[in-house]
Amino acid sequence: MEVYLDNSATTRVFPEVAELMTKIMCEDYGNPSSLHIKGMQAENYLRHAKETLAKILKVNEKEIFFTSGGTESDNMALTGCAFANSRRGKHIITTQIEHPAVLKTCAYLESVGFRVTYLPVNAWGQICLEDLRRAMTPDTILVSIMYINNEIGSIQPIEMAGAMIKQMNPYTLFHVDAVQGFGKAKIYPKRMGIDLMSASGHKIHGPKGIGLLYVGERVKLQPIIYGGGQQMNLRSGTDNVPGAAGMARAAELLYAHYESDMNSLYQHKKYFIENVRRIEGIRINGLLPEKPDGEGTAPHIVSVSVPGVRSEVLLHALEDKGIYVSAGSACAARKPQPSATLKAIGVDKLLLESTIRFSFSVYTTKEELDYTLREMYDKIPMLRRYTRH
């Protein structure tokens, strides 16, 4: 039996998405910048993709820009905003548990003269809004907060943060990394005070190599890629037509069945948490104290610390049985280092290297979870005995 529980790293493409992309790549393969009929066909796909995504987000299609993925969208938002607005101030606020695409961009901006405040989080991975209020200054030009944490599934109070930011300084821009949130939550940037929002195609059963950046109409950004002036001179480069169309189709399919899919994911999460707790010493990270069943956190992520077993050992033991999970963020998996997120929420030092992330999708079944649990019940006691010797 093969069980894929690493959906926060990437997802299986919907068949309808693959079919659409194949048609575009093999039949309607024109460059949308070309003036002939092939180019016009490609431009129509792009226009339809923007219309679809704009409708889901309840924004204007002119505010949707396609990128190569979540990392570029985050870089474009932070770097583009910082340089375009540096005359108003050089202060940026983010959190200690952001994705490296944000944290490393912030480190770069610090190296060229910007000042960055990193907000702490509590034991379940949420910021304190009062900390955000205290961090705001007259020269704060940007606040960047992720919607859902990619390792533990904590959900930030984005709408309240957006309202606070605009109340304190309407000129401060608010960026949200929604790479894990888009497709798992209903996100309406204009209603939530969001000026910039990043999302990625391969997290929502779309293709890799495509992402979007929502840029509110009043936002001033400096391009980070220069060239032919595509996408209103903000993001040059030949448009990835099959990618854009595929991402839009995947989002359309997900949100068409949003309520039932989210309910199913939460049921799987509750079931998995309830049963994995039977393993002695297990710690589940990021759960709200008043909702230990997983409600109030992302529907698709469960972070489990297993005392006495290194994460890589358990990962490969499960892999031998056809079960695929993650030892943390896939973006850093081949460069092992202690998780900044787990350290920020106070996970014991001995557990930092004993944590596994399980992440579900609309394809996940109860039978797959039962199989995974049985293998964990069998393997973990054995691995603990082996480790002690």
VEXVO-277086 format. One line per field, with one value per residue (C-alpha): x, y, z; residue in one letter; residue number from 1. Coordinates in steps of 0.25 Angstrom, whole numbers, padded with zeros to 4 digits. Each point is the difference from the previous one (the first is absolute). Layout:
N
east <- (X,...)
north <- (Y,...)
up <- (Z,...)
resn <- (A,...)
resi <- (NUM,...)
***
This chain:
389
east <- (0000,0005,-0004,0004,-0001,0010,-0010,0005,0013,-0008,-0013,-0004,-0005,-0015,-0003,-0008,0012,0010,-0010,-0002,0015,0003,-0009,0006,0014,-0003,-0010,-0002,0015,0001,0007,-0010,0009,-0002,-0010,-0005,-0011,0009,0004,-0014,-0005,0011,-0004,-0014,0005,0008,-0012,-0010,0010,0001,-0015,-0002,0010,-0005,-0014,0004,0008,-0011,0010,0003,0006,0011,0004,0005,0014,0006,0014,0008,-0005,-0002,0015,0000,-0013,0005,0013,-0007,-0010,0011,0012,-0009,-0008,0013,0007,-0012,-0004,0013,-0002,-0011,0007,0009,-0007,-0006,-0007,-0001,-0001,0010,-0007,-0001,0005,0014,-0005,-0004,0011,0012,-0006,-0001,0014,0005,-0008,0006,0014,-0004,-0004,-0015,-0004,-0008,-0008,-0003,-0012,0000,-0011,-0007,0001,-0010,0007,-0009,0005,-0006,-0007,0005,0015,-0004,-0006,0013,0009,-0007,0007,-0002,0010,-0005,-0003,-0003,-0005,0001,-0007,-0003,-0014,0002,0014,0005,0006,-0010,-0013,-0002,-0010,0003,-0010,0001,-0012,0002,0014,-0004,-0010,0010,0011,-0010,-0005,0014,0006,-0008,0012,0007,-0001,-0005,0006,-0006,0008,-0013,0008,-0006,-0013,-0005,-0009,-0001,-0007,-0009,0009,-0006,0012,-0008,-0009,0011,0009,0011,0008,0008,-0002,0009,-0006,0006,-0006,0007,-0006,-0015,0001,0005,0014,0014,0007,-0012,-0005,-0008,0002,-0012,0004,-0011,-0002,0006,0013,0013,0010,0014,0002,0010,0000,0003,-0002,-0011,-0010,-0011,-0010,-0001,0015,0000,0004,0008,0002,-0008,-0013,-0002,-0013,-0002,0004,-0009,-0012,0003,0001,-0013,-0007,0005,-0005,-0013,-0002,0004,-0009,-0012,0000,0006,-0009,-0001,0015,0004,-0010,0006,0015,-0004,-0007,0013,0009,-0009,0000,0015,0003,-0009,0007,0014,-0001,0000,0015,0007,0006,-0005,-0001,-0008,0005,-0008,-0014,-0008,-0001,-0016,-0001,0009,-0007,0007,-0012,0005,0013,0002,-0009,0012,0012,0004,0014,0004,0012,0004,0010,0011,-0001,0007,-0009,0009,0000,-0016,-0001,0008,-0007,-0013,0005,0004,-0015,-0004,-0004,0006,0001,0009,0010,-0003,-0001,0003,0007,0011,-0001,0013,0008,-0004,0000,-0009,-0013,-0002,-0015,0002,0010,-0009,-0012,0009,0002,0010,0014,-0001,-0012,0005,0006,-0011,-0012,-0008,-0010,-0012,-0008,-0013,-0008,-0013,0005,0004,-0009,-0003,0006,0013,0000,-0003,0011,0010,-0005,0002,0014,0003,-0005,0009,0013,0001,0002,0010,0008,0000,0006,0010,0004,0002,0010)
north <- (0000,0014,0011,0015,0009,0011,0009,0012,-0002,-0002,-0006,-0010,0008,-0001,-0008,0011,0010,-0010,-0001,0015,0002,-0011,0007,0013,-0005,-0009,0008,0014,0002,0015,0011,0009,0012,-0004,0008,-0012,-0010,-0009,0011,0005,-0014,0000,0014,-0005,-0012,0011,0009,-0011,-0005,0014,0001,-0013,0003,0014,-0005,-0010,0011,0011,0010,0006,-0009,0012,-0003,-0014,-0003,-0013,-0004,-0013,-0004,0004,0003,0010,0006,0002,0006,0009,0005,0003,0005,0007,0007,0004,0007,0007,0005,0003,0015,-0002,-0009,-0012,-0008,-0014,-0009,-0015,-0012,-0010,-0012,0005,-0008,0001,0008,0011,-0002,0000,0012,0008,-0004,0005,0013,0002,-0001,0012,0009,-0004,-0003,-0013,-0003,-0015,-0002,-0012,-0011,-0007,-0015,-0003,0009,0012,0015,0009,0012,0009,-0004,0005,0013,0003,-0003,0009,0014,0012,-0006,-0014,-0002,-0015,-0011,-0014,-0011,-0014,-0005,-0015,-0005,-0011,-0008,0000,0005,0012,0011,0014,0011,0006,0008,0006,0003,0007,0009,0004,0003,0009,0007,0003,0004,-0001,0001,-0012,-0012,-0013,-0013,-0014,-0012,-0009,-0012,-0009,0007,0002,-0011,-0004,0013,0011,0012,0013,0010,0013,-0004,-0004,0012,-0008,0008,-0011,-0015,-0012,-0014,-0012,-0009,-0013,0001,-0001,-0011,0008,0000,0004,0012,0010,0009,0013,0013,0008,0015,0010,0011,0011,-0008,0005,-0011,0001,-0012,-0010,-0007,0009,-0003,0001,0007,-0011,0001,0015,0002,-0006,-0015,-0001,-0014,-0008,-0004,-0014,-0002,-0015,0002,0012,-0007,-0013,0008,0007,-0013,-0007,0012,0000,-0015,0001,0012,-0007,-0011,0009,-0003,-0015,-0001,0008,-0008,-0013,0005,0004,-0014,-0006,0009,-0003,-0015,0000,0009,-0009,-0013,0005,0004,-0015,0000,0002,0014,0006,0015,0007,0014,0012,-0004,0011,-0004,0002,-0009,-0012,-0007,0009,0010,0014,-0004,-0004,-0012,-0007,0001,-0008,0001,-0011,-0001,-0015,0000,-0010,-0001,0009,0006,-0005,-0014,-0001,0007,-0011,-0011,0005,0001,-0014,-0003,0009,0012,0014,0011,0011,0003,0015,0010,-0006,0013,-0003,-0015,-0003,0010,-0005,0011,0002,0005,0015,-0002,-0012,0008,0013,-0008,-0006,-0014,-0007,-0001,-0015,0000,0009,-0011,-0010,0007,-0005,0008,-0007,0008,-0005,0004,-0003,-0013,-0005,-0011,-0006,-0013,0006,0007,-0014,-0006,0011,-0001,-0015,0001,0011,-0009,-0011,0008,0011,-0010,-0008,0012,0005,-0013,0001,0014,-0003,-0011)
up <- (0000,-0003,0009,-0003,0012,-0004,-0007,0007,-0009,-0013,-0005,-0011,-0012,-0002,-0013,-0006,0002,-0007,-0011,-0002,0001,-0010,-0010,0001,-0001,-0012,-0007,0004,0003,-0005,0007,0006,-0004,-0015,-0009,-0008,0003,0008,0009,0002,0004,0011,0004,0002,0009,0009,0000,0004,0011,0006,0000,0007,0011,0001,0002,0011,0007,-0003,-0006,-0013,-0011,-0002,0014,-0003,-0004,-0004,0006,0000,0013,0015,0002,-0011,0004,0014,-0005,-0010,0011,0011,-0009,-0010,0012,0008,-0012,-0005,0013,0007,0000,0009,0010,0001,0011,-0003,0010,-0002,0009,0005,-0007,-0014,-0012,-0004,-0012,0009,0011,-0010,-0008,0013,0004,-0014,0002,0014,-0007,-0009,0011,0003,0015,0003,0012,0002,0008,0010,0000,0012,0002,-0010,-0011,0000,0001,0011,-0007,0012,-0004,-0014,0005,0008,-0012,-0009,-0002,-0009,-0010,-0001,-0015,0000,0009,-0005,0007,-0005,0000,0003,0005,-0009,0012,0011,-0007,0010,-0006,0002,0004,-0014,-0001,0014,-0003,-0013,0007,0010,-0010,-0008,0013,0004,-0013,-0013,-0008,0006,-0010,0005,-0007,0002,-0004,-0003,-0006,0010,0002,-0014,-0003,0014,0005,-0006,-0002,-0004,-0001,-0001,0012,0008,-0002,-0008,-0010,-0006,0001,-0005,-0004,-0008,-0010,0005,0014,-0006,-0010,-0011,-0007,0006,-0005,0001,0011,0001,0007,0003,0000,0004,-0010,0010,0002,-0005,-0004,-0006,-0010,0004,-0014,-0012,-0015,-0010,0009,0001,0011,0000,0001,0014,-0003,-0014,-0006,-0010,0007,0005,-0007,0003,0015,0002,-0006,0008,0013,-0003,-0003,0012,0009,-0007,0003,0014,0004,-0008,0011,0011,0012,-0002,-0003,0013,0008,-0005,0003,0014,0003,-0005,0009,0012,-0002,-0002,0012,0009,-0004,-0001,0014,0004,-0002,0013,0001,-0013,0000,-0011,-0003,-0002,0005,0007,0015,0000,-0013,0002,-0012,-0010,-0003,-0001,-0008,-0014,-0005,-0007,0009,0013,0006,0009,0009,0003,0012,-0001,-0016,-0009,-0011,-0012,0006,0002,-0014,-0007,0008,-0005,-0014,0000,0002,-0011,0009,-0004,0011,0003,0010,-0001,-0010,-0014,-0004,0010,0001,-0007,0009,0014,0011,0012,-0004,0003,0002,0010,0008,0000,0006,0011,-0004,0008,-0006,0001,-0009,-0011,-0007,0003,-0007,-0012,-0008,-0006,-0010,-0007,-0013,-0006,-0005,0014,0005,0014,-0005,-0002,0013,0007,-0008,0005,0014,0000,-0005,0010,0012,-0005,-0004,0011,0012,-0008,-0004,0014,0005,-0012,0004,0015,-0004)
resn <- (M,E,V,Y,L,D,N,S,A,T,T,R,V,F,P,E,V,A,E,L,M,T,K,I,M,C,E,D,Y,G,N,P,S,S,L,H,I,K,G,M,Q,A,E,N,Y,L,R,H,A,K,E,T,L,A,K,I,L,K,V,N,E,K,E,I,F,F,T,S,G,G,T,E,S,D,N,M,A,L,T,G,C,A,F,A,N,S,R,R,G,K,H,I,I,T,T,Q,I,E,H,P,A,V,L,K,T,C,A,Y,L,E,S,V,G,F,R,V,T,Y,L,P,V,N,A,W,G,Q,I,C,L,E,D,L,R,R,A,M,T,P,D,T,I,L,V,S,I,M,Y,I,N,N,E,I,G,S,I,Q,P,I,E,M,A,G,A,M,I,K,Q,M,N,P,Y,T,L,F,H,V,D,A,V,Q,G,F,G,K,A,K,I,Y,P,K,R,M,G,I,D,L,M,S,A,S,G,H,K,I,H,G,P,K,G,I,G,L,L,Y,V,G,E,R,V,K,L,Q,P,I,I,Y,G,G,G,Q,Q,M,N,L,R,S,G,T,D,N,V,P,G,A,A,G,M,A,R,A,A,E,L,L,Y,A,H,Y,E,S,D,M,N,S,L,Y,Q,H,K,K,Y,F,I,E,N,V,R,R,I,E,G,I,R,I,N,G,L,L,P,E,K,P,D,G,E,G,T,A,P,H,I,V,S,V,S,V,P,G,V,R,S,E,V,L,L,H,A,L,E,D,K,G,I,Y,V,S,A,G,S,A,C,A,A,R,K,P,Q,P,S,A,T,L,K,A,I,G,V,D,K,L,L,L,E,S,T,I,R,F,S,F,S,V,Y,T,T,K,E,E,L,D,Y,T,L,R,E,M,Y,D,K,I,P,M,L,R,R,Y,T,R,H)
resi <- (1,2,3,4,5,6,7,8,9,10,11,12,13,14,15,16,17,18,19,20,21,22,23,24,25,26,27,28,29,30,31,32,33,34,35,36,37,38,39,40,41,42,43,44,45,46,47,48,49,50,51,52,53,54,55,56,57,58,59,60,61,62,63,64,65,66,67,68,69,70,71,72,73,74,75,76,77,78,79,80,81,82,83,84,85,86,87,88,89,90,91,92,93,94,95,96,97,98,99,100,101,102,103,104,105,106,107,108,109,110,111,112,113,114,115,116,117,118,119,120,121,122,123,124,125,126,127,128,129,130,131,132,133,134,135,136,137,138,139,140,141,142,143,144,145,146,147,148,149,150,151,152,153,154,155,156,157,158,159,160,161,162,163,164,165,166,167,168,169,170,171,172,173,174,175,176,177,178,179,180,181,182,183,184,185,186,187,188,189,190,191,192,193,194,195,196,197,198,199,200,201,202,203,204,205,206,207,208,209,210,211,212,213,214,215,216,217,218,219,220,221,222,223,224,225,226,227,228,229,230,231,232,233,234,235,236,237,238,239,240,241,242,243,244,245,246,247,248,249,250,251,252,253,254,255,256,257,258,259,260,261,262,263,264,265,266,267,268,269,270,271,272,273,274,275,276,277,278,279,280,281,282,283,284,285,286,287,288,289,290,291,292,293,294,295,296,297,298,299,300,301,302,303,304,305,306,307,308,309,310,311,312,313,314,315,316,317,318,319,320,321,322,323,324,325,326,327,328,329,330,331,332,333,334,335,336,337,338,339,340,341,342,343,344,345,346,347,348,349,350,351,352,353,354,355,356,357,358,359,360,361,362,363,364,365,366,367,368,369,370,371,372,373,374,375,376,377,378,379,380,381,382,383,384,385,386,387,388,389)
***
